[in-house]
Amino acid sequence: MSLLRRLQLFFYGNGNLIGLALALLGPVLLFARVIGVGWGWITAGLYCAGLLLGWALTSKRPPFESAMQQHWSAEDIGERINALVQQARPLLSPDMQQHLDGVRNAVHEVLPALANPGPGFNESLFTVRETVLNYLPTTLSHYAALPPLFRVSQPVQDGKTPKQLLTEQLALLDSQMQQVVRNIAASDAQALLANGHFLKQKFDRPDFLKA
């Protein structure tokens, strides 16, 4: 991560913002003649207090755990995607939630095929399953680690903010999973393989969201 990005993340972090807000009390108290000599030190102390308070209040949200099991039952996969959607909901805007709900619905629709892929579907469905159970949690973890104000205000790739980029990624995943449903219904292994390669390329390395 570049020094500039580190500085941006610090500046938009809750600790710095609360520290700056409290530090403004220093000049206010000075002009109100509540304090006098040493007001600069008091202002610095207020900033430090706000910085520590902001860090303490920052949600220590656990990362979205990636699923590392080798064998999954249909019930396991269904519970996994349900838990992921529920954990992510507070982070997401309504349109993001809609796309993630679409992904979950598609996964539930193809649970038997994901848990027990038929001949020719093993590699294709493995990549799709990994996207939902590993790549997607990793992407959401990177997004959750960013300061809330940074997510919506700072362009990080192609002039887009993390929120815009994640919205696009979830929309793509939703669209691809709907295609997966159709391709499984049509027993089209080659189309499923294309779906899997596309999803892996998009979600395997979400560098644009790394904090």
C-alpha positions as CSV (number, residue, x, y, z in Angstrom):
1,M,0.0,0.0,0.0
2,S,1.4,3.4,-0.9
3,L,2.1,6.1,1.7
4,L,-0.5,8.3,0.1
5,R,-3.2,5.7,0.5
6,R,-2.2,5.1,4.2
7,L,-2.5,8.9,4.8
8,Q,-5.9,8.9,3.2
9,L,-7.2,6.1,5.3
10,F,-5.9,7.8,8.4
11,F,-7.4,11.1,7.5
12,Y,-10.8,9.6,6.8
13,G,-10.7,7.3,9.9
14,N,-13.0,7.8,12.8
15,G,-10.1,8.6,15.2
16,N,-8.8,11.5,13.2
17,L,-12.3,12.9,12.5
18,I,-13.3,12.8,16.1
19,G,-9.9,14.2,17.1
20,L,-10.3,17.2,14.8
21,A,-13.8,17.8,16.0
22,L,-12.6,17.9,19.7
23,A,-9.5,20.0,18.8
24,L,-11.8,22.7,17.5
25,L,-12.8,23.2,21.1
26,G,-9.4,24.6,21.9
27,P,-9.7,27.9,19.8
28,V,-13.4,28.2,20.9
29,L,-12.4,28.0,24.6
30,L,-9.6,30.5,23.9
31,F,-11.8,33.0,22.3
32,A,-14.3,32.5,25.1
33,R,-11.5,33.3,27.5
34,V,-12.1,30.0,29.3
35,I,-8.4,29.1,28.7
36,G,-5.4,31.2,28.0
37,V,-1.8,30.3,28.3
38,G,-1.1,26.8,27.1
39,W,-4.2,26.6,24.9
40,G,-2.1,25.0,22.2
41,W,-1.2,22.1,24.4
42,I,-4.9,21.8,25.5
43,T,-5.9,21.7,21.8
44,A,-3.3,19.0,21.1
45,G,-4.5,17.1,24.2
46,L,-8.1,17.3,22.9
47,Y,-7.1,16.0,19.5
48,C,-5.2,13.0,21.1
49,A,-8.2,12.3,23.3
50,G,-10.5,12.3,20.3
51,L,-8.1,10.1,18.4
52,L,-8.1,7.5,21.1
53,L,-11.9,7.8,21.5
54,G,-12.4,7.3,17.8
55,W,-10.2,4.2,17.7
56,A,-12.0,2.8,20.7
57,L,-15.4,3.4,19.2
58,T,-14.5,2.0,15.8
59,S,-16.3,-1.2,15.2
60,K,-14.0,-4.2,15.5
61,R,-16.0,-6.1,12.9
62,P,-14.5,-9.6,12.4
63,P,-13.5,-10.4,8.9
64,F,-15.9,-12.4,6.7
65,E,-14.5,-15.8,7.3
66,S,-13.6,-17.7,4.1
67,A,-14.7,-21.3,3.9
68,M,-11.8,-23.7,3.7
69,Q,-13.6,-27.1,4.0
70,Q,-13.1,-29.4,1.1
71,H,-16.5,-31.1,1.2
72,W,-19.8,-29.3,1.7
73,S,-23.3,-30.6,2.0
74,A,-26.1,-28.6,0.4
75,E,-27.2,-27.6,4.0
76,D,-23.7,-26.4,4.8
77,I,-23.5,-24.2,1.7
78,G,-27.0,-22.8,2.3
79,E,-26.2,-21.9,5.9
80,R,-22.9,-20.3,4.8
81,I,-24.4,-18.0,2.3
82,N,-27.3,-17.0,4.6
83,A,-24.8,-16.1,7.4
84,L,-22.7,-14.1,4.9
85,V,-25.7,-12.1,3.7
86,Q,-26.8,-11.4,7.3
87,Q,-23.3,-10.3,8.4
88,A,-22.9,-8.0,5.4
89,R,-26.3,-6.3,5.6
90,P,-25.3,-3.4,7.9
91,L,-22.4,-2.5,5.6
92,L,-24.4,-2.4,2.4
93,S,-26.7,0.1,0.6
94,P,-30.1,-1.1,-0.5
95,D,-29.0,-1.8,-4.1
96,M,-26.0,-3.7,-2.8
97,Q,-28.3,-5.8,-0.5
98,Q,-30.6,-6.5,-3.4
99,H,-27.7,-7.9,-5.5
100,L,-26.4,-10.0,-2.6
101,D,-29.9,-11.3,-2.0
102,G,-30.0,-12.3,-5.6
103,V,-26.8,-14.2,-5.2
104,R,-28.1,-16.0,-2.2
105,N,-31.4,-16.9,-4.0
106,A,-29.4,-18.3,-6.9
107,V,-27.1,-20.3,-4.6
108,H,-30.1,-21.9,-2.9
109,E,-31.6,-22.7,-6.2
110,V,-28.6,-24.6,-7.3
111,L,-27.7,-26.2,-3.9
112,P,-28.0,-29.8,-5.1
113,A,-25.7,-29.2,-8.0
114,L,-23.2,-27.2,-5.9
115,A,-23.0,-29.9,-3.2
116,N,-23.0,-32.9,-5.6
117,P,-21.8,-31.8,-9.1
118,G,-22.6,-34.2,-11.9
119,P,-20.2,-35.5,-14.6
120,G,-18.4,-32.6,-16.3
121,F,-19.5,-30.0,-13.7
122,N,-16.8,-30.6,-11.0
123,E,-14.3,-27.9,-12.1
124,S,-17.0,-25.4,-13.2
125,L,-19.0,-25.6,-10.0
126,F,-15.9,-25.7,-7.8
127,T,-14.9,-22.2,-9.0
128,V,-18.5,-20.9,-8.6
129,R,-18.6,-22.3,-5.0
130,E,-15.2,-20.9,-4.2
131,T,-16.4,-17.5,-5.4
132,V,-19.3,-17.5,-3.1
133,L,-17.6,-19.0,-0.1
134,N,-14.1,-17.6,-0.4
135,Y,-13.6,-14.8,-2.9
136,L,-16.8,-12.9,-1.9
137,P,-16.1,-13.0,1.9
138,T,-12.6,-11.7,1.2
139,T,-13.9,-8.8,-0.9
140,L,-16.4,-7.9,1.8
141,S,-13.7,-8.1,4.5
142,H,-11.5,-5.6,2.6
143,Y,-14.5,-3.2,2.1
144,A,-15.5,-3.5,5.8
145,A,-11.9,-2.5,6.8
146,L,-12.1,0.8,5.1
147,P,-13.2,3.9,7.0
148,P,-16.9,4.6,6.2
149,L,-16.3,8.1,4.8
150,F,-13.4,6.8,2.7
151,R,-15.7,4.2,1.1
152,V,-18.1,6.8,-0.3
153,S,-15.8,9.8,-1.0
154,Q,-12.4,8.7,-2.3
155,P,-11.9,7.4,-5.9
156,V,-9.5,4.4,-5.8
157,Q,-9.9,2.9,-9.3
158,D,-11.1,4.4,-12.6
159,G,-12.4,7.4,-10.7
160,K,-14.8,5.3,-8.7
161,T,-15.2,5.0,-4.9
162,P,-15.0,1.7,-3.1
163,K,-18.7,1.8,-2.7
164,Q,-19.3,2.2,-6.4
165,L,-16.8,-0.5,-7.2
166,L,-18.3,-3.0,-4.7
167,T,-21.8,-2.2,-6.1
168,E,-20.6,-3.1,-9.6
169,Q,-18.9,-6.3,-8.4
170,L,-22.0,-7.5,-6.6
171,A,-24.2,-6.6,-9.6
172,L,-21.8,-8.7,-11.8
173,L,-21.9,-11.6,-9.3
174,D,-25.7,-11.4,-9.2
175,S,-25.9,-11.5,-13.0
176,Q,-23.3,-14.3,-13.3
177,M,-25.1,-16.4,-10.7
178,Q,-28.4,-16.1,-12.5
179,Q,-26.6,-17.4,-15.6
180,V,-25.2,-20.3,-13.5
181,V,-28.8,-21.2,-12.6
182,R,-29.8,-21.2,-16.3
183,N,-26.7,-23.1,-17.4
184,I,-27.2,-25.8,-14.7
185,A,-30.8,-26.2,-15.8
186,A,-29.6,-26.6,-19.4
187,S,-26.8,-29.0,-18.3
188,D,-24.3,-26.7,-20.2
189,A,-20.9,-27.5,-18.6
190,Q,-18.9,-25.3,-21.0
191,A,-21.0,-22.3,-20.2
192,L,-20.6,-23.0,-16.5
193,L,-16.8,-23.2,-16.9
194,A,-16.9,-19.8,-18.5
195,N,-19.0,-18.5,-15.6
196,G,-16.4,-19.9,-13.2
197,H,-13.4,-18.4,-14.9
198,F,-15.1,-15.0,-15.1
199,L,-16.0,-15.0,-11.4
200,K,-12.5,-16.1,-10.4
201,Q,-10.9,-13.3,-12.4
202,K,-13.2,-10.7,-10.9
203,F,-13.1,-11.7,-7.2
204,D,-9.9,-13.6,-6.7
205,R,-7.8,-10.5,-6.0
206,P,-9.9,-7.5,-4.9
207,D,-6.9,-5.2,-4.6
208,F,-8.9,-2.1,-5.1
209,L,-10.6,-2.6,-1.8
210,K,-7.6,-3.4,0.3
211,A,-7.1,-1.2,3.3
